[in-house]
Amino acid sequence: MDSTKTKELEERIAKLESEIKQIKARNHKVEGDKAWETSWLRRILIIIFTYIFAVLWLTLADTANPFLGAIVPCAGFLLSTLTIYSVKSIYIKNRK
């Protein structure tokens, strides 16, 4: 093989290796994002912030017992996160 073809092959290999590194980096980021999206820490933080804002809103609206009323949207969020994965798996299983 002549030196020109060897150099072309080396350049192609270097380009492919670079693309593989980029794909691996993207996959690593996507895996991290997915882990965060499904983590209990994220769910708990959303529940806490939802509760705080709901209490503030219900207090400003001068409702009776805002601390108890704020539990409703938090419980709704928690239930939706627990059931959404079941629905997703059924959807994926039955998808054509």
N, CA, C and O atoms as a Tinker XYZ file with bonds, in Angstrom:
   384  protein
     1  N      0.852000   -1.163000    0.000000    73     2
     2  CA     0.000000    0.000000    0.000000    64     1     3
     3  C      0.901000    1.230000    0.000000    63     2     4     5
     4  O      1.899000    1.279000    0.719000    81     3
     5  N      0.543000    2.216000   -0.806000    73     3     6
     6  CA     1.402000    3.400000   -0.861000    64     5     7
     7  C      1.092000    4.337000    0.301000    63     6     8     9
     8  O      0.092000    4.186000    1.002000    81     7
     9  N      1.972000    5.295000    0.478000    73     7    10
    10  CA     1.873000    6.192000    1.640000    64     9    11
    11  C      0.636000    7.078000    1.593000    63    10    12    13
    12  O      0.119000    7.450000    2.647000    81    11
    13  N      0.141000    7.429000    0.404000    73    11    14
    14  CA    -1.059000    8.260000    0.277000    64    13    15
    15  C     -2.280000    7.506000    0.793000    63    14    16    17
    16  O     -3.085000    8.054000    1.546000    81    15
    17  N     -2.409000    6.256000    0.386000    73    15    18
    18  CA    -3.553000    5.454000    0.855000    64    17    19
    19  C     -3.455000    5.185000    2.352000    63    18    20    21
    20  O     -4.462000    5.180000    3.060000    81    19
    21  N     -2.241000    4.965000    2.821000    73    19    22
    22  CA    -2.042000    4.734000    4.252000    64    21    23
    23  C     -2.460000    5.969000    5.035000    63    22    24    25
    24  O     -3.126000    5.865000    6.065000    81    23
    25  N     -2.065000    7.138000    4.543000    73    23    26
    26  CA    -2.413000    8.389000    5.215000    64    25    27
    27  C     -3.927000    8.601000    5.195000    63    26    28    29
    28  O     -4.502000    9.025000    6.198000    81    27
    29  N     -4.579000    8.313000    4.069000    73    27    30
    30  CA    -6.029000    8.432000    3.965000    64    29    31
    31  C     -6.723000    7.506000    4.955000    63    30    32    33
    32  O     -7.683000    7.901000    5.617000    81    31
    33  N     -6.233000    6.275000    5.053000    73    31    34
    34  CA    -6.811000    5.319000    6.004000    64    33    35
    35  C     -6.623000    5.787000    7.443000    63    34    36    37
    36  O     -7.538000    5.674000    8.259000    81    35
    37  N     -5.454000    6.306000    7.752000    73    35    38
    38  CA    -5.184000    6.808000    9.101000    64    37    39
    39  C     -6.102000    7.983000    9.429000    63    38    40    41
    40  O     -6.588000    8.102000   10.554000    81    39
    41  N     -6.339000    8.851000    8.440000    73    39    42
    42  CA    -7.239000    9.989000    8.651000    64    41    43
    43  C     -8.678000    9.516000    8.860000    63    42    44    45
    44  O     -9.389000   10.027000    9.725000    81    43
    45  N     -9.094000    8.544000    8.068000    73    43    46
    46  CA   -10.447000    7.993000    8.227000    64    45    47
    47  C    -10.605000    7.325000    9.587000    63    46    48    49
    48  O    -11.630000    7.480000   10.252000    81    47
    49  N     -9.584000    6.583000    9.993000    73    47    50
    50  CA    -9.624000    5.924000   11.304000    64    49    51
    51  C     -9.687000    6.966000   12.411000    63    50    52    53
    52  O    -10.459000    6.816000   13.358000    81    51
    53  N     -8.887000    8.014000   12.304000    73    51    54
    54  CA    -8.892000    9.086000   13.306000    64    53    55
    55  C    -10.266000    9.759000   13.366000    63    54    56    57
    56  O    -10.765000   10.066000   14.448000    81    55
    57  N    -10.874000    9.986000   12.193000    73    55    58
    58  CA   -12.199000   10.602000   12.151000    64    57    59
    59  C    -13.234000    9.683000   12.797000    63    58    60    61
    60  O    -14.078000   10.139000   13.568000    81    59
    61  N    -13.167000    8.401000   12.484000    73    59    62
    62  CA   -14.104000    7.439000   13.080000    64    61    63
    63  C    -13.924000    7.348000   14.588000    63    62    64    65
    64  O    -14.903000    7.281000   15.331000    81    63
    65  N    -12.677000    7.347000   15.041000    73    63    66
    66  CA   -12.417000    7.316000   16.485000    64    65    67
    67  C    -12.977000    8.565000   17.157000    63    66    68    69
    68  O    -13.525000    8.487000   18.257000    81    67
    69  N    -12.841000    9.703000   16.507000    73    67    70
    70  CA   -13.393000   10.944000   17.040000    64    69    71
    71  C    -14.914000   10.878000   17.126000    63    70    72    73
    72  O    -15.508000   11.288000   18.123000    81    71
    73  N    -15.537000   10.359000   16.071000    73    71    74
    74  CA   -16.993000   10.218000   16.069000    64    73    75
    75  C    -17.459000    9.257000   17.153000    63    74    76    77
    76  O    -18.483000    9.496000   17.793000    81    75
    77  N    -16.724000    8.182000   17.365000    73    75    78
    78  CA   -17.069000    7.216000   18.414000    64    77    79
    79  C    -16.975000    7.877000   19.785000    63    78    80    81
    80  O    -17.837000    7.666000   20.639000    81    79
    81  N    -15.934000    8.674000   19.998000    73    79    82
    82  CA   -15.798000    9.386000   21.278000    64    81    83
    83  C    -16.971000   10.336000   21.495000    63    82    84    85
    84  O    -17.490000   10.439000   22.606000    81    83
    85  N    -17.391000   11.033000   20.434000    73    83    86
    86  CA   -18.535000   11.952000   20.542000    64    85    87
    87  C    -19.815000   11.193000   20.859000    63    86    88    89
    88  O    -20.619000   11.639000   21.678000    81    87
    89  N    -20.002000   10.059000   20.218000    73    87    90
    90  CA   -21.197000    9.241000   20.471000    64    89    91
    91  C    -21.193000    8.724000   21.906000    63    90    92    93
    92  O    -22.224000    8.738000   22.579000    81    91
    93  N    -20.031000    8.268000   22.372000    73    91    94
    94  CA   -19.936000    7.780000   23.754000    64    93    95
    95  C    -20.210000    8.900000   24.744000    63    94    96    97
    96  O    -20.883000    8.686000   25.752000    81    95
    97  N    -19.691000   10.101000   24.463000    73    95    98
    98  CA   -19.933000   11.240000   25.352000    64    97    99
    99  C    -21.423000   11.589000   25.374000    63    98   100   101
   100  O    -21.982000   11.862000   26.436000    81    99
   101  N    -22.060000   11.581000   24.206000    73    99   102
   102  CA   -23.492000   11.867000   24.140000    64   101   103
   103  C    -24.288000   10.800000   24.881000    63   102   104   105
   104  O    -25.216000   11.119000   25.624000    81   103
   105  N    -23.930000    9.538000   24.679000    73   103   106
   106  CA   -24.625000    8.445000   25.368000    64   105   107
   107  C    -24.482000    8.562000   26.883000    63   106   108   109
   108  O    -25.429000    8.305000   27.625000    81   107
   109  N    -23.296000    8.951000   27.331000    73   107   110
   110  CA   -23.060000    9.128000   28.768000    64   109   111
   111  C    -23.974000   10.228000   29.314000    63   110   112   113
   112  O    -24.555000   10.080000   30.389000    81   111
   113  N    -24.095000   11.323000   28.574000    73   111   114
   114  CA   -24.966000   12.416000   28.995000    64   113   115
   115  C    -26.420000   11.969000   29.004000    63   114   116   117
   116  O    -27.153000   12.270000   29.946000    81   115
   117  N    -26.844000   11.259000   27.971000    73   115   118
   118  CA   -28.223000   10.782000   27.885000    64   117   119
   119  C    -28.529000    9.815000   29.033000    63   118   120   121
   120  O    -29.610000    9.869000   29.619000    81   119
   121  N    -27.584000    8.939000   29.349000    73   119   122
   122  CA   -27.775000    8.003000   30.468000    64   121   123
   123  C    -27.904000    8.763000   31.785000    63   122   124   125
   124  O    -28.720000    8.403000   32.633000    81   123
   125  N    -27.102000    9.813000   31.958000    73   123   126
   126  CA   -27.198000   10.632000   33.164000    64   125   127
   127  C    -28.530000   11.355000   33.245000    63   126   128   129
   128  O    -29.148000   11.414000   34.309000    81   127
   129  N    -28.976000   11.909000   32.118000    73   127   130
   130  CA   -30.276000   12.583000   32.081000    64   129   131
   131  C    -31.400000   11.613000   32.407000    63   130   132   133
   132  O    -32.323000   11.952000   33.147000    81   131
   133  N    -31.324000   10.421000   31.860000    73   131   134
   134  CA   -32.348000    9.402000   32.112000    64   133   135
   135  C    -32.347000    8.992000   33.584000    63   134   136   137
   136  O    -33.405000    8.835000   34.195000    81   135
   137  N    -31.163000    8.822000   34.139000    73   135   138
   138  CA   -31.063000    8.457000   35.561000    64   137   139
   139  C    -31.681000    9.548000   36.431000    63   138   140   141
   140  O    -32.372000    9.253000   37.407000    81   139
   141  N    -31.431000   10.812000   36.074000    73   139   142
   142  CA   -32.002000   11.923000   36.843000    64   141   143
   143  C    -33.520000   11.946000   36.698000    63   142   144   145
   144  O    -34.234000   12.139000   37.682000    81   143
   145  N    -34.015000   11.753000   35.488000    73   143   146
   146  CA   -35.454000   11.796000   35.244000    64   145   147
   147  C    -36.207000   10.729000   36.031000    63   146   148   149
   148  O    -37.360000   10.938000   36.406000    81   147
   149  N    -35.577000    9.603000   36.282000    73   147   150
   150  CA   -36.253000    8.505000   36.978000    64   149   151
   151  C    -35.859000    8.397000   38.451000    63   150   152   153
   152  O    -36.287000    7.474000   39.142000    81   151
   153  N    -35.048000    9.334000   38.928000    73   151   154
   154  CA   -34.539000    9.219000   40.304000    64   153   155
   155  C    -35.573000    9.646000   41.343000    63   154   156   157
   156  O    -36.420000   10.503000   41.091000    81   155
   157  N    -35.481000    9.040000   42.488000    73   155   158
   158  CA   -36.344000    9.405000   43.603000    64   157   159
   159  C    -35.976000   10.774000   44.162000    63   158   160   161
   160  O    -36.845000   11.486000   44.663000    81   159
   161  N    -34.707000   11.151000   44.085000    73   159   162
   162  CA   -34.292000   12.477000   44.542000    64   161   163
   163  C    -35.043000   13.561000   43.775000    63   162   164   165
   164  O    -35.538000   14.518000   44.370000    81   163
   165  N    -35.127000   13.410000   42.461000    73   163   166
   166  CA   -35.854000   14.380000   41.637000    64   165   167
   167  C    -37.322000   14.422000   42.033000    63   166   168   169
   168  O    -37.893000   15.503000   42.182000    81   167
   169  N    -37.933000   13.267000   42.203000    73   167   170
   170  CA   -39.347000   13.221000   42.591000    64   169   171
   171  C    -39.569000   13.913000   43.929000    63   170   172   173
   172  O    -40.505000   14.697000   44.083000    81   171
   173  N    -38.714000   13.621000   44.884000    73   171   174
   174  CA   -38.867000   14.215000   46.219000    64   173   175
   175  C    -38.691000   15.728000   46.166000    63   174   176   177
   176  O    -39.440000   16.463000   46.809000    81   175
   177  N    -37.706000   16.198000   45.404000    73   175   178
   178  CA   -37.509000   17.643000   45.270000    64   177   179
   179  C    -38.722000   18.314000   44.634000    63   178   180   181
   180  O    -39.143000   19.383000   45.077000    81   179
   181  N    -39.277000   17.702000   43.614000    73   179   182
   182  CA   -40.469000   18.271000   42.973000    64   181   183
   183  C    -41.637000   18.293000   43.954000    63   182   184   185
   184  O    -42.388000   19.267000   44.003000    81   183
   185  N    -41.790000   17.241000   44.724000    73   183   186
   186  CA   -42.862000   17.194000   45.719000    64   185   187
   187  C    -42.678000   18.288000   46.762000    63   186   188   189
   188  O    -43.641000   18.957000   47.138000    81   187
   189  N    -41.451000   18.471000   47.232000    73   187   190
   190  CA   -41.177000   19.505000   48.244000    64   189   191
   191  C    -41.481000   20.894000   47.685000    63   190   192   193
   192  O    -42.164000   21.686000   48.335000    81   191
   193  N    -40.979000   21.194000   46.485000    73   191   194
   194  CA   -41.223000   22.511000   45.898000    64   193   195
   195  C    -42.704000   22.719000   45.590000    63   194   196   197
   196  O    -43.230000   23.816000   45.777000    81   195
   197  N    -43.370000   21.677000   45.124000    73   195   198
   198  CA   -44.807000   21.774000   44.860000    64   197   199
   199  C    -45.563000   22.060000   46.148000    63   198   200   201
   200  O    -46.472000   22.889000   46.171000    81   199
   201  N    -45.189000   21.381000   47.206000    73   199   202
   202  CA   -45.852000   21.580000   48.493000    64   201   203
   203  C    -45.658000   23.016000   48.984000    63   202   204   205
   204  O    -46.608000   23.663000   49.424000    81   203
   205  N    -44.427000   23.501000   48.903000    73   203   206
   206  CA   -44.139000   24.866000   49.372000    64   205   207
   207  C    -44.949000   25.889000   48.583000    63   206   208   209
   208  O    -45.580000   26.767000   49.170000    81   207
   209  N    -44.936000   25.780000   47.263000    73   207   210
   210  CA   -45.673000   26.740000   46.444000    64   209   211
   211  C    -47.178000   26.609000   46.635000    63   210   212   213
   212  O    -47.895000   27.610000   46.631000    81   211
   213  N    -47.656000   25.390000   46.799000    73   211   214
   214  CA   -49.093000   25.199000   47.031000    64   213   215
   215  C    -49.504000   25.802000   48.364000    63   214   216   217
   216  O    -50.554000   26.439000   48.453000    81   215
   217  N    -48.699000   25.613000   49.401000    73   215   218
   218  CA   -49.000000   26.215000   50.709000    64   217   219
   219  C    -49.027000   27.734000   50.577000    63   218   220   221
   220  O    -49.938000   28.390000   51.082000    81   219
   221  N    -48.025000   28.292000   49.895000    73   219   222
   222  CA   -47.995000   29.748000   49.712000    64   221   223
   223  C    -49.233000   30.239000   48.966000    63   222   224   225
   224  O    -49.861000   31.218000   49.368000    81   223
   225  N    -49.576000   29.556000   47.882000    73   223   226
   226  CA   -50.737000   29.961000   47.094000    64   225   227
   227  C    -52.032000   29.841000   47.898000    63   226   228   229
   228  O    -52.864000   30.749000   47.894000    81   227
   229  N    -52.188000   28.724000   48.576000    73   227   230
   230  CA   -53.417000   28.524000   49.356000    64   229   231
   231  C    -53.500000   29.493000   50.534000    63   230   232   233
   232  O    -54.593000   29.892000   50.938000    81   231
   233  N    -52.350000   29.869000   51.082000    73   231   234
   234  CA   -52.325000   30.864000   52.158000    64   233   235
   235  C    -52.728000   32.226000   51.613000    63   234   236   237
   236  O    -53.539000   32.929000   52.216000    81   235
   237  N    -52.158000   32.596000   50.467000    73   235   238
   238  CA   -52.526000   33.879000   49.848000    64   237   239
   239  C    -53.997000   33.908000   49.450000    63   238   240   241
   240  O    -54.633000   34.960000   49.506000    81   239
   241  N    -54.535000   32.771000   49.053000    73   239   242
   242  CA   -55.943000   32.681000   48.670000    64   241   243
   243  C    -56.846000   32.597000   49.894000    63   242   244   245
   244  O    -58.071000   32.553000   49.776000    81   243
   245  N    -56.231000   32.576000   51.061000    73   243   246
   246  CA   -56.955000   32.556000   52.348000    64   245   247
   247  C    -57.914000   31.368000   52.446000    63   246   248   249
   248  O    -59.077000   31.518000   52.821000    81   247
   249  N    -57.398000   30.181000   52.098000    73   247   250
   250  CA   -58.208000   28.975000   52.206000    64   249   251
   251  C    -58.043000   28.363000   53.600000    63   250   252   253
   252  O    -57.095000   28.658000   54.327000    81   251
   253  N    -58.983000   27.520000   53.934000    73   251   254
   254  CA   -58.908000   26.835000   55.224000    64   253   255
   255  C    -57.854000   25.736000   55.138000    63   254   256   257
   256  O    -57.858000   24.948000   54.192000    81   255
   257  N    -56.970000   25.678000   56.100000    73   255   258
   258  CA   -55.947000   24.658000   56.242000    64   257   259
   259  C    -55.111000   24.445000   54.974000    63   258   260   261
   260  O    -55.192000   23.386000   54.352000    81   259
   261  N    -54.309000   25.447000   54.590000    73   259   262
   262  CA   -53.502000   25.331000   53.373000    64   261   263
   263  C    -52.451000   24.223000   53.448000    63   262   264   265
   264  O    -52.047000   23.671000   52.424000    81   263
   265  N    -52.013000   23.902000   54.661000    73   263   266
   266  CA   -50.990000   22.864000   54.796000    64   265   267
   267  C    -51.535000   21.486000   54.424000    63   266   268   269
   268  O    -50.820000   20.661000   53.855000    81   267
   269  N    -52.784000   21.247000   54.745000    73   267   270
   270  CA   -53.421000   19.988000   54.361000    64   269   271
   271  C    -53.800000   19.993000   52.880000    63   270   272   273
   272  O    -53.626000   18.990000   52.188000    81   271
   273  N    -54.312000   21.112000   52.401000    73   271   274
   274  CA   -54.721000   21.221000   51.001000    64   273   275
   275  C    -53.554000   21.082000   50.035000    63   274   276   277
   276  O    -53.735000   20.631000   48.904000    81   275
   277  N    -52.360000   21.467000   50.471000    73   275   278
   278  CA   -51.184000   21.398000   49.603000    64   277   279
   279  C    -50.728000   19.964000   49.364000    63   278   280   281
   280  O    -49.931000   19.708000   48.461000    81   279
   281  N    -51.222000   19.038000   50.156000    73   279   282
   282  CA   -50.843000   17.632000   49.979000    64   281   283
   283  C    -51.453000   17.060000   48.695000    63   282   284   285
   284  O    -50.873000   16.163000   48.083000    81   283
   285  N    -52.609000   17.570000   48.288000    73   283   286
   286  CA   -53.318000   17.020000   47.123000    64   285   287
   287  C    -52.474000   17.069000   45.846000    63   286   288   289
   288  O    -52.325000   16.029000   45.204000    81   287
   289  N    -51.913000   18.217000   45.440000    73   287   290
   290  CA   -51.118000   18.199000   44.202000    64   289   291
   291  C    -49.847000   17.356000   44.332000    63   290   292   293
   292  O    -49.382000   16.771000   43.354000    81   291
   293  N    -49.297000   17.297000   45.528000    73   291   294
   294  CA   -48.096000   16.479000   45.740000    64   293   295
   295  C    -48.418000   14.995000   45.591000    63   294   296   297
   296  O    -47.668000   14.247000   44.963000    81   295
   297  N    -49.525000   14.583000   46.168000    73   295   298
   298  CA   -49.936000   13.183000   46.048000    64   297   299
   299  C    -50.272000   12.848000   44.597000    63   298   300   301
   300  O    -49.968000   11.753000   44.123000    81   299
   301  N    -50.898000   13.789000   43.896000    73   299   302
   302  CA   -51.205000   13.581000   42.491000    64   301   303
   303  C    -49.942000   13.395000   41.662000    63   302   304   305
   304  O    -49.879000   12.521000   40.798000    81   303
   305  N    -48.947000   14.215000   41.929000    73   303   306
   306  CA   -47.681000   14.085000   41.210000    64   305   307
   307  C    -47.045000   12.730000   41.491000    63   306   308   309
   308  O    -46.611000   12.041000   40.567000    81   307
   309  N    -46.988000   12.348000   42.765000    73   307   310
   310  CA   -46.371000   11.078000   43.135000    64   309   311
   311  C    -47.096000    9.903000   42.476000    63   310   312   313
   312  O    -46.457000    9.001000   41.935000    81   311
   313  N    -48.411000    9.916000   42.524000    73   311   314
   314  CA   -49.174000    8.830000   41.889000    64   313   315
   315  C    -48.942000    8.794000   40.380000    63   314   316   317
   316  O    -48.857000    7.719000   39.786000    81   315
   317  N    -48.839000    9.962000   39.768000    73   315   318
   318  CA   -48.621000    9.971000   38.318000    64   317   319
   319  C    -47.244000    9.411000   37.973000    63   318   320   321
   320  O    -47.095000    8.728000   36.960000    81   319
   321  N    -46.242000    9.689000   38.794000    73   319   322
   322  CA   -44.907000    9.156000   38.497000    64   321   323
   323  C    -44.839000    7.659000   38.739000    63   322   324   325
   324  O    -44.058000    6.959000   38.095000    81   323
   325  N    -45.641000    7.169000   39.650000    73   323   326
   326  CA   -45.627000    5.727000   39.915000    64   325   327
   327  C    -46.354000    4.951000   38.829000    63   326   328   329
   328  O    -45.978000    3.820000   38.525000    81   327
   329  N    -47.387000    5.538000   38.241000    73   327   330
   330  CA   -48.159000    4.825000   37.227000    64   329   331
   331  C    -47.649000    5.051000   35.813000    63   330   332   333
   332  O    -47.885000    4.220000   34.936000    81   331
   333  N    -46.963000    6.144000   35.577000    73   331   334
   334  CA   -46.546000    6.479000   34.212000    64   333   335
   335  C    -45.594000    5.428000   33.645000    63   334   336   337
   336  O    -45.630000    5.156000   32.445000    81   335
   337  N    -44.754000    4.842000   34.472000    73   335   338
   338  CA   -43.815000    3.837000   33.976000    64   337   339
   339  C    -44.523000    2.555000   33.570000    63   338   340   341
   340  O    -44.111000    1.882000   32.624000    81   339
   341  N    -45.580000    2.221000   34.280000    73   339   342
   342  CA   -46.375000    1.050000   33.892000    64   341   343
   343  C    -47.053000    1.290000   32.551000    63   342   344   345
   344  O    -47.051000    0.424000   31.677000    81   343
   345  N    -47.630000    2.470000   32.401000    73   343   346
   346  CA   -48.296000    2.808000   31.143000    64   345   347
   347  C    -47.276000    2.852000   30.015000    63   346   348   349
   348  O    -47.553000    2.390000   28.909000    81   347
   349  N    -46.098000    3.405000   30.288000    73   347   350
   350  CA   -45.043000    3.487000   29.271000    64   349   351
   351  C    -44.611000    2.088000   28.821000    63   350   352   353
   352  O    -44.455000    1.839000   27.625000    81   351
   353  N    -44.422000    1.195000   29.763000    73   351   354
   354  CA   -43.980000   -0.154000   29.390000    64   353   355
   355  C    -45.042000   -0.878000   28.571000    63   354   356   357
   356  O    -44.713000   -1.611000   27.639000    81   355
   357  N    -46.306000   -0.678000   28.910000    73   355   358
   358  CA   -47.389000   -1.277000   28.123000    64   357   359
   359  C    -47.409000   -0.678000   26.733000    63   358   360   361
   360  O    -47.581000   -1.394000   25.746000    81   359
   361  N    -47.234000    0.637000   26.650000    73   359   362
   362  CA   -47.216000    1.304000   25.351000    64   361   363
   363  C    -46.075000    0.784000   24.474000    63   362   364   365
   364  O    -46.281000    0.475000   23.300000    81   363
   365  N    -44.885000    0.688000   25.043000    73   363   366
   366  CA   -43.736000    0.221000   24.291000    64   365   367
   367  C    -43.924000   -1.226000   23.842000    63   366   368   369
   368  O    -43.566000   -1.588000   22.722000    81   367
   369  N    -44.483000   -2.041000   24.717000    73   367   370
   370  CA   -44.710000   -3.456000   24.406000    64   369   371
   371  C    -45.697000   -3.617000   23.261000    63   370   372   373
   372  O    -45.526000   -4.499000   22.419000    81   371
   373  N    -46.731000   -2.776000   23.217000    73   371   374
   374  CA   -47.777000   -2.909000   22.205000    64   373   375
   375  C    -47.564000   -2.024000   20.985000    63   374   376   377
   376  O    -48.368000   -2.051000   20.053000    81   375
   377  N    -46.514000   -1.260000   20.981000    73   375   378
   378  CA   -46.218000   -0.373000   19.848000    64   377   379
   379  C    -45.819000   -1.178000   18.630000    63   378   380   381
   380  O    -45.124000   -2.187000   18.746000    81   379
   381  N    -46.243000   -0.748000   17.493000    73   379   382
   382  CA   -45.932000   -1.489000   16.262000    64   381   383
   383  C    -44.779000   -0.891000   15.543000    63   382   384
   384  O    -44.383000   -1.388000   14.488000    81   383
